[in-house]
Amino acid sequence: MKPAPGARADVSVAAVVVTYNRRELLAEALTAVGAQTRAPNRIVVVDNASTDGTATMVAERFPDVDMLRLPRNLGGAGGFSAGITRALDGGAALLWLLDDDTVPEPDALQTLLTARMRAATGHDGPPALVASRVVWTDGRDHPMNTPRPKPRATAAEQRTARTAGCVPIRSASFVSVVVDAAAIRDRGLPIADYFLWNDDFEFTTRLLRGRRGVLCPESVAVHKTREFGGTDADPGDRFFYEVRNKIWLFTGSSGLAPPERVLYAGSTLRRWSRTFVSSSDRTVLRRALLRGIREGLFTRPKPTEALLREVGVEVRAEHVRPYAGRRRGRR
């Protein structure tokens, strides 16, 4: 298929989709990915040990998909780590990361690639990451997936992004984002032991520290979450992952500079307060909070390569880079 002006026709793009027990949503997502005006060269689906017939559905309806079935559920964090590893092993130059309930518009990928090339600069080339605008089923911007604007972006960064119709960002979610494989090889995989929540924030801030990332509003993906809401919605006992992973992030990741840690820690505490105020069962949240604090302070994430090895995924040394503050795993 013919790419848009400015998008290289020869660049190898692998779409990576992580799924767990959402067979019909996954089918819709894969149909949309395969129908792109500039289709990805390869589609990798990571099945997190689904029990709803997902593997059979993919084999029957999408036979060209590269299916990686994991023997147990590693969550979004582990799933994307495994899928990215598979795509890197296959030689992809760019990775298009998507959740299984994400339905990209037909030109979403082509628009991302075009924006990436238009946002290139002479001294450091294209941005390391380009994210789509994510909307809910009714067309509203989805607050759960809004990339964070880059504070204190230079005038040159803003000008280059504006020329490409984009906005400089500091982080993004795993809902329709194109990432440079070279940047991943330099900064490492998502931390698989996060399981869910904050894994994309940690990964993209680590990836983008000292690098450029942009949001491309013209590339649109629909995120078909069950409900419309932000990160301060009542999470129930899953609040544990929010708390533990944020503490891990603030104390062990190189993604944020010290001033950013203070800024994001403050916004996190405010969001947690709103979550408690709006909760229908604060007892559950309180238990999850205390457990998350305990594990966040007294444990460390298991090394990603070791966790993936447990499920049969071998990680090449060049795909995992040590980062400042990284500590040994707890197990």
Secondary structure, DSSP 8 states (H G I E B T S, - for coil): ----TTS-SS--EEEEEEESS-HHHHHHHHHHHHT-SS--SEEEEEE-S-SSSHHHHHHHH-TTSEEEE-SS--HHHHHHHHHHHHHHHTT-SEEEEEETTEEE-TTHHHHHHHHHHHT-BTTTBS-SEEEEEEE-TTS-B-GGG---B-TT--HHHHHHHHHTT-EEBS---SSSEEEEHHHHHHH----GGG-SSSHHHHHHHHHHTTS-EEEEEEEEEEE--SS---TTS--GGGHHHHHHHHHHHHHH-SSS-HHHHHHHHHHHHHHHHHHHHH-S-HHHHHHHHHHHHHHHHH-----HHHHHHHTT----GGG----TT------
